[in-house]
Amino acid sequence: EESDMRIPRLMLATVGVAILAGCAGGPSVRTNVDAAADFGAYRTYGFVAQPGTDRGEYATLVTRVLKAAVAAEFEKRGYHPSETPDLLVNFQGHTEDKQSVDGMVVGADFRRGLGWGLGGRYGGEFSCYRDVRDVTQGTLNIDVIDRNRKATVWEGTLARELTSDEKKDLIKSLPALAGSVLKAYPYVAGQTAPVVPAK
């Protein structure tokens, strides 16, 4: 009897792993690029007069932290700050409380008869449910703009669930979040073809 159960149990374990793997998802950065832009012509950068993270007539702490993070990443790539830059950078960010579906939890009940067509007399039945919980999702968008053309040439967006530490001190977490977005920016100053920047 034990040997008869071995194949169905193995199948259940394999299918369960496949389902869980299919449901798993991690943070991802979505990007768009202007294929007509000549990135080799860009050597300097600056920021739009009023980034999307500002409020009214004053610069927020979020804006100041993001400017410093972007400056560090751009200077790694050979760009230099300028009052009349080739590129302008803008950012938008927000948080949203929502419910998250973590994935499918799979169980099996061998007491019920579900035919496997394998000659064994033991069967099983899946019982699936989803783990729903309250989370805070953070979204950060960074736009890189050709100042002369007044057109966005690259944009990156990171949207993911914030950890408990990030929710407690979002300002402290912003440089790492901005760095995650700009890791997807594949250009360096004065070079047209995309490259992987040195870390």
N, CA, C and O of each residue as an XYZ file, in Angstrom:
796
protein
N       0.828     -1.198      0.000
C       0.000      0.000      0.000
C       0.866      1.252      0.000
O       0.559      2.222     -0.693
N       1.947      1.235      0.776
C       2.826      2.397      0.822
C       3.408      2.692     -0.541
O       3.515      3.854     -0.934
N       3.794      1.628     -1.286
C       4.366      1.848     -2.611
C       3.319      2.378     -3.561
O       3.639      3.141     -4.473
N       2.034      1.975     -3.356
C       0.981      2.482     -4.219
C       0.782      3.984     -4.026
O       0.394      4.686     -4.960
N       1.045      4.472     -2.830
C       0.829      5.884     -2.546
C       1.984      6.753     -3.003
O       1.838      7.969     -3.122
N       3.144      6.133     -3.263
C       4.340      6.918     -3.508
C       4.218      7.792     -4.738
O       4.600      8.961     -4.702
N       3.693      7.251     -5.826
C       3.607      8.015     -7.072
C       2.625      9.176     -6.954
O       2.968     10.298     -7.327
N       1.381      8.935     -6.433
C       0.481     10.077     -6.284
C       1.049     11.159     -5.392
O       0.901     12.342     -5.699
N       1.699     10.789     -4.286
C       2.250     11.807     -3.404
C       3.353     12.590     -4.099
O       3.452     13.807     -3.941
N       4.180     11.893     -4.865
C       5.238     12.568     -5.597
C       4.649     13.542     -6.596
O       5.146     14.656     -6.765
N       3.577     13.109     -7.263
C       2.935     13.999     -8.229
C       2.358     15.223     -7.544
O       2.487     16.341     -8.044
N       1.715     15.013     -6.390
C       1.153     16.142     -5.655
C       2.246     17.123     -5.249
O       2.074     18.334     -5.383
N       3.365     16.609     -4.755
C       4.458     17.482     -4.343
C       4.997     18.270     -5.530
O       5.258     19.467     -5.414
N       5.167     17.597     -6.680
C       5.704     18.257     -7.864
C       4.770     19.343     -8.366
O       5.206     20.454     -8.667
N       3.476     19.019     -8.457
C       2.504     19.994     -8.929
C       2.416     21.163     -7.954
O       2.326     22.316     -8.375
N       2.439     20.872     -6.645
C       2.365     21.934     -5.649
C       3.518     22.901     -5.775
O       3.321     24.115     -5.723
N       4.741     22.370     -5.945
C       5.905     23.238     -6.118
C       5.761     24.079     -7.369
O       6.097     25.263     -7.358
N       5.270     23.494     -8.443
C       5.105     24.232     -9.700
C       4.114     25.369     -9.540
O       4.337     26.472    -10.040
N       3.011     25.098     -8.835
C       2.003     26.145     -8.644
C       2.570     27.279     -7.810
O       2.392     28.450     -8.143
N       3.257     26.932     -6.721
C       3.816     27.968     -5.864
C       4.874     28.770     -6.595
O       4.951     29.987     -6.428
N       5.692     28.106     -7.408
C       6.705     28.822     -8.177
C       6.061     29.764     -9.167
O       6.553     30.870     -9.392
N       4.961     29.330     -9.761
C       4.270     30.168    -10.731
C       3.641     31.385    -10.094
O       3.524     32.428    -10.738
N       3.226     31.273     -8.823
C       2.589     32.384     -8.144
C       3.599     33.349     -7.559
O       3.273     34.505     -7.287
N       4.826     32.881     -7.363
C       5.813     33.736     -6.711
C       6.155     34.911     -7.605
O       6.262     34.769     -8.823
N       6.325     36.067     -6.995
C       6.705     37.236     -7.767
C       7.537     38.161     -6.908
O       7.285     38.298     -5.711
N       8.521     38.794     -7.505
C       9.361     39.704     -6.766
C       9.267     41.093     -7.353
O       8.558     41.320     -8.334
N       9.993     42.031     -6.741
C       9.970     43.393     -7.250
C      10.553     43.450     -8.642
O      11.500     42.725     -8.946
N      10.013     44.286     -9.480
C      10.530     44.435    -10.831
C      10.517     45.903    -11.208
O       9.649     46.660    -10.773
N      11.494     46.300    -12.027
C      11.579     47.660    -12.540
C      11.132     47.638    -13.997
O      11.719     46.951    -14.833
N      10.096     48.391    -14.279
C       9.615     48.514    -15.652
C      10.276     49.743    -16.281
O      10.337     50.807    -15.665
N      10.765     49.588    -17.500
C      11.455     50.695    -18.159
C      10.888     50.943    -19.551
O      10.337     50.050    -20.195
N      11.041     52.179    -19.987
C      10.746     52.567    -21.365
C      11.892     53.447    -21.846
O      12.443     54.234    -21.077
N      12.246     53.313    -23.113
C      13.348     54.110    -23.660
C      12.952     54.650    -25.028
O      12.259     53.984    -25.797
N      13.399     55.860    -25.315
C      13.185     56.463    -26.631
C      14.271     55.930    -27.567
O      15.437     56.308    -27.456
N      13.878     55.060    -28.479
C      14.855     54.421    -29.368
C      15.535     55.427    -30.292
O      16.610     55.150    -30.825
N      14.920     56.588    -30.485
C      15.501     57.590    -31.377
C      16.498     58.499    -30.672
O      17.190     59.277    -31.328
N      16.585     58.415    -29.358
C      17.474     59.303    -28.618
C      18.932     58.895    -28.799
O      19.255     57.707    -28.827
N      19.813     59.895    -28.923
C      21.249     59.643    -29.025
C      21.855     59.835    -27.646
O      22.216     60.951    -27.273
N      21.968     58.753    -26.890
C      22.476     58.851    -25.534
C      23.952     59.226    -25.493
O      24.459     59.656    -24.457
N      24.639     59.063    -26.615
C      26.037     59.470    -26.672
C      26.217     60.976    -26.618
O      27.316     61.459    -26.346
N      25.144     61.730    -26.875
C      25.222     63.195    -26.860
C      25.025     63.771    -25.465
O      25.186     64.974    -25.260
N      24.679     62.924    -24.513
C      24.371     63.414    -23.169
C      25.578     63.254    -22.249
O      26.115     62.158    -22.089
N      25.989     64.363    -21.652
C      27.137     64.330    -20.752
C      26.881     65.034    -19.417
O      27.642     64.856    -18.466
N      25.826     65.823    -19.344
C      25.546     66.569    -18.121
C      24.103     66.332    -17.687
O      23.259     65.922    -18.484
N      23.836     66.598    -16.410
C      22.491     66.375    -15.886
C      22.113     67.475    -14.891
O      22.963     68.188    -14.357
N      20.833     67.577    -14.674
C      20.275     68.475    -13.669
C      18.894     67.962    -13.306
O      18.544     66.826    -13.626
N      18.122     68.780    -12.651
C      16.792     68.371    -12.206
C      15.745     69.378    -12.681
O      16.031     70.565    -12.837
N      14.539     68.885    -12.907
C      13.455     69.788    -13.290
C      13.235     70.792    -12.163
O      13.582     70.536    -11.010
N      12.651     71.945    -12.517
C      12.497     73.022    -11.537
C      11.669     72.597    -10.330
O      11.968     72.982     -9.200
N      10.641     71.813    -10.567
C       9.796     71.353     -9.457
C       9.474     69.876     -9.651
O       8.501     69.536    -10.323
N      10.288     68.995     -9.063
C      10.017     67.560     -9.194
C       8.642     67.192     -8.663
O       8.052     67.920     -7.865
N       8.150     66.067     -9.112
C       6.824     65.612     -8.717
C       6.689     65.306     -7.241
O       5.575     65.177     -6.733
N       7.811     65.188     -6.544
C       7.770     64.908     -5.107
C       7.743     66.183     -4.265
O       7.662     66.105     -3.039
N       7.809     67.361     -4.903
C       7.700     68.625     -4.167
C       6.246     68.927     -3.830
O       5.324     68.334     -4.389
N       6.064     69.861     -2.904
C       4.730     70.307     -2.532
C       4.665     71.821     -2.633
O       5.417     72.538     -1.973
N       3.759     72.289     -3.465
C       3.583     73.735     -3.580
C       4.876     74.435     -3.959
O       5.485     74.135     -4.985
N       5.286     75.372     -3.115
C       6.446     76.208     -3.424
C       7.726     75.761     -2.729
O       8.732     76.470     -2.786
N       7.712     74.602     -2.076
C       8.913     74.215     -1.349
C       9.329     72.786     -1.692
O       8.520     71.947     -2.088
N      10.636     72.551     -1.521
C      11.205     71.226     -1.778
C      11.033     70.356     -0.543
O      11.336     70.783      0.571
N      10.557     69.164     -0.736
C      10.369     68.242      0.385
C      11.677     67.525      0.713
O      12.629     67.536     -0.067
N      11.693     66.909      1.880
C      12.836     66.087      2.271
C      12.992     64.918      1.306
O      14.113     64.524      0.986
N      11.883     64.365      0.843
C      11.926     63.270     -0.143
C      12.670     63.718     -1.389
O      13.520     62.989     -1.900
N      12.353     64.931     -1.892
C      13.024     65.443     -3.088
C      14.519     65.589     -2.853
O      15.316     65.211     -3.711
N      14.908     66.124     -1.721
C      16.328     66.341     -1.449
C      17.086     65.014     -1.390
O      18.196     64.900     -1.910
N      16.478     64.017     -0.753
C      17.134     62.707     -0.659
C      17.236     62.054     -2.039
O      18.269     61.475     -2.378
N      16.171     62.145     -2.832
C      16.201     61.542     -4.171
C      17.200     62.252     -5.082
O      17.864     61.602     -5.889
N      17.314     63.559     -4.967
C      18.306     64.279     -5.775
C      19.718     63.787     -5.454
O      20.526     63.563     -6.355
N      20.002     63.624     -4.173
C      21.337     63.149     -3.793
C      21.585     61.732     -4.302
O      22.690     61.415     -4.743
N      20.564     60.879     -4.243
C      20.713     59.491     -4.705
C      20.920     59.443     -6.216
O      21.773     58.700     -6.702
N      20.146     60.231     -6.959
C      20.284     60.257     -8.420
C      21.643     60.831     -8.803
O      22.304     60.309     -9.701
N      22.067     61.901     -8.130
C      23.367     62.497     -8.429
C      24.488     61.471     -8.259
O      25.385     61.383     -9.097
N      24.436     60.701     -7.180
C      25.469     59.688     -6.943
C      25.491     58.650     -8.055
O      26.562     58.265     -8.526
N      24.307     58.191     -8.478
C      24.233     57.174     -9.524
C      24.674     57.733    -10.884
O      25.365     57.047    -11.637
N      24.284     58.962    -11.199
C      24.653     59.543    -12.496
C      26.147     59.831    -12.569
O      26.768     59.657    -13.617
N      26.719     60.270    -11.456
C      28.150     60.563    -11.494
C      28.979     59.289    -11.603
O      30.092     59.323    -12.129
N      28.454     58.167    -11.115
C      29.120     56.879    -11.354
C      29.202     56.589    -12.847
O      30.124     55.916    -13.308
N      28.240     57.096    -13.589
C      28.164     56.837    -15.023
C      28.837     57.922    -15.855
O      28.724     57.926    -17.081
N      29.531     58.836    -15.198
C      30.322     59.835    -15.911
C      29.602     61.125    -16.230
O      30.174     61.988    -16.896
N      28.365     61.293    -15.780
C      27.645     62.545    -16.008
C      28.089     63.585    -14.983
O      28.483     63.246    -13.867
N      28.020     64.854    -15.379
C      28.402     65.952    -14.492
C      27.243     66.920    -14.337
O      26.501     67.141    -15.295
N      27.065     67.504    -13.156
C      25.979     68.472    -12.974
C      26.242     69.751    -13.764
O      27.391     70.145    -13.967
N      25.167     70.388    -14.202
C      25.293     71.612    -14.988
C      24.041     72.460    -14.801
O      22.958     71.934    -14.545
N      24.197     73.775    -14.929
C      23.039     74.666    -14.875
C      22.274     74.651    -16.200
O      21.105     75.031    -16.250
N      22.933     74.212    -17.266
C      22.268     74.039    -18.567
C      22.516     72.602    -19.041
O      23.251     72.381    -20.004
N      21.910     71.644    -18.373
C      22.259     70.235    -18.611
C      21.656     69.673    -19.895
O      20.673     70.186    -20.430
N      22.284     68.599    -20.365
C      21.709     67.837    -21.481
C      20.462     67.081    -21.019
O      19.476     66.976    -21.749
N      20.525     66.557    -19.792
C      19.438     65.750    -19.251
C      18.867     66.380    -17.988
O      19.601     66.895    -17.145
N      17.560     66.329    -17.876
C      16.873     66.701    -16.648
C      16.265     65.439    -16.037
O      15.858     64.526    -16.754
N      16.208     65.399    -14.721
C      15.641     64.238    -14.031
C      14.437     64.687    -13.206
O      14.476     65.718    -12.534
N      13.390     63.907    -13.268
C      12.185     64.146    -12.465
C      11.823     62.856    -11.749
O      12.175     61.771    -12.211
N      11.122     62.963    -10.626
C      10.658     61.767     -9.931
C       9.235     61.968     -9.428
O       8.787     63.077     -9.137
N       8.557     60.838     -9.344
C       7.235     60.756     -8.731
C       7.265     59.577     -7.769
O       7.938     58.578     -8.020
N       6.539     59.698     -6.679
C       6.484     58.572     -5.746
C       5.221     58.620     -4.920
O       4.707     59.697     -4.617
N       4.728     57.468     -4.558
C       3.584     57.409     -3.651
C       3.513     56.035     -2.993
O       4.097     55.062     -3.469
N       2.786     55.991     -1.898
C       2.518     54.725     -1.233
C       1.016     54.486     -1.227
O       0.224     55.428     -1.274
N       0.639     53.223     -1.169
C      -0.777     52.857     -1.215
C      -1.012     51.634     -0.344
O      -0.336     50.615     -0.486
N      -1.976     51.749      0.557
C      -2.374     50.596      1.359
C      -3.340     49.743      0.547
O      -4.311     50.255     -0.011
N      -3.073     48.449      0.485
C      -3.919     47.566     -0.316
C      -3.839     46.153      0.243
O      -3.088     45.875      1.178
N      -4.621     45.279     -0.345
C      -4.571     43.863      0.025
C      -3.723     43.117     -0.988
O      -3.811     43.347     -2.194
N      -2.899     42.216     -0.467
C      -2.010     41.433     -1.318
C      -2.406     39.971     -1.282
O      -2.701     39.418     -0.222
N      -2.409     39.355     -2.448
C      -2.620     37.910     -2.556
C      -1.250     37.288     -2.749
O      -0.634     37.428     -3.806
N      -0.774     36.591     -1.704
C       0.596     36.083     -1.726
C       0.794     34.899     -2.657
O       1.921     34.617     -3.063
N      -0.268     34.207     -2.998
C      -0.106     33.034     -3.851
C      -1.019     31.932     -3.410
O      -1.806     32.094     -2.478
N      -0.917     30.836     -4.063
C      -1.810     29.716     -3.804
C      -1.167     28.747     -2.822
O      -0.042     28.294     -3.030
N      -1.882     28.436     -1.763
C      -1.427     27.437     -0.805
C      -2.085     26.116     -1.166
O      -3.308     26.036     -1.281
N      -1.280     25.089     -1.342
C      -1.776     23.833     -1.883
C      -1.757     22.759     -0.810
O      -0.755     22.585     -0.116
N      -2.863     22.038     -0.672
C      -2.924     20.901      0.239
C      -3.525     19.713     -0.484
O      -4.090     19.860     -1.567
N      -3.407     18.552      0.101
C      -3.961     17.365     -0.529
C      -4.632     16.490      0.524
O      -4.168     16.404      1.661
N      -5.718     15.850      0.139
C      -6.439     14.941      1.027
C      -6.476     13.584      0.352
O      -7.174     13.395     -0.644
N      -5.704     12.618      0.911
C      -5.612     11.297      0.288
C      -6.803     10.410      0.619
O      -6.908      9.294      0.110
N      -7.698     10.898      1.466
C      -8.832     10.063      1.832
C      -9.913     10.085      0.766
O     -10.831      9.265      0.790
N      -9.809     11.024     -0.170
C     -10.849     11.119     -1.185
C     -10.375     10.488     -2.480
O      -9.182     10.467     -2.783
N     -11.300      9.993     -3.209
C     -10.927      9.259     -4.411
C     -10.822     10.156     -5.634
O     -11.831     10.653     -6.135
N      -9.618     10.359     -6.108
C      -9.409     11.085     -7.347
C      -8.527     10.193     -8.203
O      -7.375      9.946     -7.846
N      -9.031      9.712     -9.306
C      -8.290      8.739    -10.097
C      -7.067      9.336    -10.751
O      -7.141     10.405    -11.357
N      -5.941      8.654    -10.633
C      -4.716      9.121    -11.256
C      -4.399      8.354    -12.534
O      -3.534      8.772    -13.304
N      -5.081      7.245    -12.769
C      -4.801      6.474    -13.973
C      -3.445      5.805    -13.943
O      -2.850      5.544    -14.989
N      -2.946      5.523    -12.726
C      -1.619      4.938    -12.620
C      -1.658      3.536    -12.028
O      -0.615      2.948    -11.742
N      -2.845      3.009    -11.847
C      -2.947      1.665    -11.327
C      -2.985      1.595     -9.814
O      -3.268      0.533     -9.260
N      -2.709      2.697     -9.128
C      -2.759      2.684     -7.672
C      -4.180      2.910     -7.185
O      -4.998      3.486     -7.902
N      -4.475      2.468     -5.988
C      -5.832      2.606     -5.500
C      -5.990      3.819     -4.594
O      -7.078      4.077     -4.079
N      -4.906      4.562     -4.399
C      -4.996      5.763     -3.577
C      -5.071      6.985     -4.482
O      -4.385      7.076     -5.500
N      -5.908      7.905     -4.086
C      -6.011      9.140     -4.858
C      -5.845     10.314     -3.934
O      -5.502     10.158     -2.762
N      -6.086     11.476     -4.459
C      -5.965     12.682     -3.649
C      -6.759     13.792     -4.277
O      -7.186     13.702     -5.428
N      -6.953     14.848     -3.505
C      -7.686     16.001     -4.024
C      -7.013     17.269     -3.542
O      -6.716     17.412     -2.356
N      -6.771     18.191     -4.463
C      -6.191     19.470     -4.091
C      -7.223     20.329     -3.369
O      -8.394     20.355     -3.746
N      -6.790     21.014     -2.353
C      -7.588     22.096     -1.795
C      -6.695     23.332     -1.824
O      -5.636     23.351     -1.196
N      -7.112     24.347     -2.539
C      -6.283     25.521     -2.757
C      -6.962     26.753     -2.177
O      -8.177     26.915     -2.292
N      -6.191     27.596     -1.571
C      -6.720     28.872     -1.109
C      -5.614     29.903     -1.211
O      -4.442     29.566     -1.375
N      -5.999     31.155     -1.112
C      -5.030     32.233     -1.257
C      -4.854     32.971      0.065
O      -5.803     33.170      0.823
N      -3.616     33.366      0.313
C      -3.288     34.082      1.542
C      -3.407     35.578      1.263
O      -2.577     36.147      0.554
N      -4.428     36.208      1.814
C      -4.681     37.623      1.582
C      -4.301     38.405      2.834
O      -4.702     38.048      3.941
N      -3.515     39.487      2.654
C      -3.115     40.282      3.807
C      -3.006     41.744      3.415
O      -2.911     42.069      2.232
N      -3.020     42.626      4.406
C      -2.901     44.061      4.173
C      -1.429     44.434      4.051
O      -0.612     44.042      4.884
N      -1.095     45.199      3.001
C       0.287     45.615      2.773
C       0.303     47.079      2.336
O      -0.733     47.659      2.012
N       1.490     47.653      2.336
C       1.702     48.989      1.778
C       2.601     48.852      0.566
O       3.729     48.370      0.668
N       2.097     49.277     -0.581
C       2.903     49.218     -1.804
C       3.495     50.588     -2.097
O       2.796     51.601     -2.084
N       4.787     50.599     -2.359
C       5.468     51.830     -2.728
C       5.770     51.839     -4.215
O       6.155     50.817     -4.783
N       5.595     52.996     -4.845
C       5.905     53.154     -6.266
C       6.833     54.350     -6.436
O       6.557     55.436     -5.926
N       7.924     54.148     -7.149
C       8.871     55.219     -7.442
C       9.126     55.245     -8.937
O       9.507     54.237     -9.533
N       8.911     56.403     -9.533
C       9.133     56.590    -10.972
C      10.208     57.645    -11.179
O      10.153     58.719    -10.579
N      11.180     57.343    -12.023
C      12.239     58.299    -12.364
C      12.220     58.525    -13.875
O      12.325     57.578    -14.655
N      12.086     59.781    -14.277
C      12.103     60.169    -15.685
C      13.412     60.865    -16.017
O      13.870     61.725    -15.264
N      14.014     60.498    -17.138
C      15.198     61.171    -17.654
C      14.778     61.877    -18.946
O      14.274     61.250    -19.877
N      14.997     63.194    -18.981
C      14.405     64.040    -20.010
C      15.487     64.747    -20.818
O      16.436     65.286    -20.249
N      15.350     64.748    -22.142
C      16.202     65.549    -23.013
C      15.749     67.005    -22.882
O      14.645     67.354    -23.302
N      16.607     67.855    -22.297
C      16.185     69.230    -22.010
C      15.887     70.032    -23.269
O      14.926     70.800    -23.296
N      16.688     69.868    -24.303
C      16.475     70.635    -25.530
C      15.223     70.202    -26.268
O      14.479     71.038    -26.781
N      14.988     68.904    -26.325
C      13.804     68.385    -27.012
C      12.554     68.444    -26.145
O      11.438     68.321    -26.650
N      12.739     68.632    -24.835
C      11.630     68.612    -23.879
C      10.833     67.314    -24.003
O       9.605     67.314    -24.082
N      11.589     66.196    -24.017
C      10.977     64.880    -24.211
C      11.661     63.866    -23.303
O      12.882     63.885    -23.149
N      10.877     62.989    -22.710
C      11.428     61.904    -21.898
C      12.147     60.908    -22.808
O      11.586     60.457    -23.807
N      13.388     60.566    -22.460
C      14.140     59.588    -23.252
C      14.278     58.248    -22.533
O      14.562     57.229    -23.162
N      14.076     58.249    -21.219
C      14.113     57.000    -20.446
C      13.274     57.181    -19.197
O      13.260     58.252    -18.591
N      12.577     56.123    -18.820
C      11.848     56.159    -17.556
C      11.878     54.774    -16.925
O      11.814     53.752    -17.608
N      11.978     54.775    -15.611
C      11.981     53.524    -14.865
C      11.018     53.616    -13.700
O      10.944     54.641    -13.022
N      10.279     52.543    -13.470
C       9.292     52.522    -12.393
C       9.474     51.267    -11.556
O       9.488     50.154    -12.082
N       9.611     51.455    -10.260
C       9.680     50.349     -9.310
C       8.407     50.363     -8.476
O       8.068     51.379     -7.869
N       7.713     49.253     -8.446
C       6.514     49.120     -7.615
C       6.624     47.812     -6.851
O       6.714     46.743     -7.454
N       6.617     47.893     -5.540
C       6.712     46.678     -4.731
C       6.217     46.944     -3.320
O       6.047     48.086     -2.896
N       5.994     45.850     -2.614
C       5.576     45.936     -1.216
C       6.732     46.452     -0.365
O       7.868     45.999     -0.498
N       6.425     47.401      0.508
C       7.441     47.928      1.412
C       7.591     47.007      2.623
O       6.613     46.460      3.133
N       8.814     46.855      3.059
C       9.054     46.078      4.266
C       8.641     46.896      5.487
O       8.401     48.099      5.384
N       8.561     46.248      6.622
C       8.182     46.963      7.845
C       9.208     48.036      8.189
O       8.836     49.114      8.653
N      10.494     47.762      7.969
C      11.533     48.759      8.235
C      11.404     49.951      7.298
O      11.583     51.094      7.718
N      11.093     49.690      6.027
C      10.927     50.781      5.067
C       9.735     51.655      5.419
O       9.786     52.875      5.265
N       8.665     51.034      5.892
C       7.489     51.819      6.283
C       7.785     52.683      7.507
O       7.263     53.792      7.622
N       8.615     52.188      8.418
C       8.950     52.949      9.612
C       9.820     54.152      9.273
O       9.666     55.215      9.875
N      10.737     53.998      8.311
C      11.662     55.080      7.963
C      11.861     55.091      6.448
O      12.881     54.632      5.934
N      10.869     55.622      5.754
C      10.912     55.613      4.290
C      12.046     56.485      3.761
O      12.676     56.140      2.762
N      12.308     57.605      4.417
C      13.370     58.500      3.959
C      14.713     57.761      3.915
O      15.476     57.894      2.958
N      14.979     56.996      4.946
C      16.236     56.247      4.996
C      16.328     55.215      3.879
O      17.421     54.872      3.431
N      15.181     54.725      3.434
C      15.149     53.677      2.411
C      15.212     54.221      0.984
O      15.472     53.465      0.047
N      14.977     55.516      0.810
C      14.866     56.070     -0.545
C      16.124     55.896     -1.397
O      15.994     55.556     -2.573
N      17.335     56.109     -0.869
C      18.511     55.909     -1.734
C      18.585     54.508     -2.336
O      18.921     54.353     -3.510
N      18.271     53.485     -1.533
C      18.313     52.113     -2.051
C      17.227     51.896     -3.091
O      17.456     51.217     -4.091
N      16.037     52.467     -2.867
C      14.952     52.319     -3.835
C      15.305     53.013     -5.150
O      15.082     52.464     -6.229
N      15.858     54.226     -5.052
C      16.276     54.940     -6.268
C      17.387     54.174     -6.980
O      17.412     54.096     -8.209
N      18.311     53.606     -6.191
C      19.380     52.811     -6.789
C      18.852     51.606     -7.540
O      19.386     51.235     -8.585
N      17.796     50.989     -7.004
C      17.189     49.838     -7.688
C      16.624     50.242     -9.045
O      16.749     49.504    -10.022
N      16.003     51.419     -9.101
C      15.462     51.893    -10.389
C      16.599     52.178    -11.360
O      16.553     51.753    -12.515
N      17.617     52.896    -10.897
C      18.676     53.335    -11.809
C      19.642     52.225    -12.198
O      20.433     52.397    -13.125
N      19.594     51.094    -11.509
C      20.370     49.945    -11.985
C      19.891     49.515    -13.361
O      20.639     48.916    -14.133
N      18.636     49.827    -13.657
C      18.078     49.461    -14.961
C      18.402     50.491    -16.039
O      18.080     50.281    -17.209
N      19.039     51.606    -15.658
C      19.452     52.625    -16.644
C      20.808     52.212    -17.205
O      21.806     52.262    -16.486
N      20.867     51.808    -18.470
C      22.074     51.129    -18.951
C      23.081     52.017    -19.672
O      23.973     51.497    -20.342
N      22.966     53.344    -19.558
C      23.821     54.237    -20.342
C      24.869     54.915    -19.467
O      24.683     55.099    -18.264
N      25.987     55.283    -20.116
C      27.001     56.102    -19.468
C      27.224     57.333    -20.341
O      26.900     57.339    -21.528
N      27.780     58.367    -19.733
C      27.950     59.639    -20.437
C      28.799     59.473    -21.692
O      29.856     58.842    -21.670
N      28.314     60.053    -22.785
C      29.081     60.099    -24.026
C      29.118     58.811    -24.811
O      29.871     58.713    -25.779
N      28.336     57.819    -24.434
C      28.341     56.545    -25.155
C      26.921     56.203    -25.615
O      25.986     56.148    -24.816
N      26.789     55.978    -26.904
C      25.454     55.759    -27.484
C      24.889     54.399    -27.119
O      23.725     54.291    -26.733
N      25.705     53.362    -27.239
C      25.204     52.007    -26.993
C      25.011     51.767    -25.506
O      25.815     52.234    -24.699
N      23.955     51.044    -25.128
C      23.770     50.724    -23.710
C      24.883     49.804    -23.213
O      25.342     48.915    -23.930
N      25.297     50.032    -21.996
C      26.327     49.201    -21.371
C      25.893     48.922    -19.946
O      24.944     49.526    -19.447
N      26.579     48.021    -19.303
C      26.330     47.754    -17.891
C      27.316     48.623    -17.101
O      28.522     48.383    -17.165
N      26.834     49.621    -16.361
C      27.760     50.514    -15.648
C      28.552     49.759    -14.580
O      28.070     48.792    -13.990
N      29.754     50.217    -14.355
C      30.584     49.638    -13.291
C      29.975     49.974    -11.949
O      29.462     51.075    -11.749
N      30.030     49.017    -11.019
C      29.466     49.240     -9.687
C      30.483     49.956     -8.805
O      30.200     50.237     -7.640
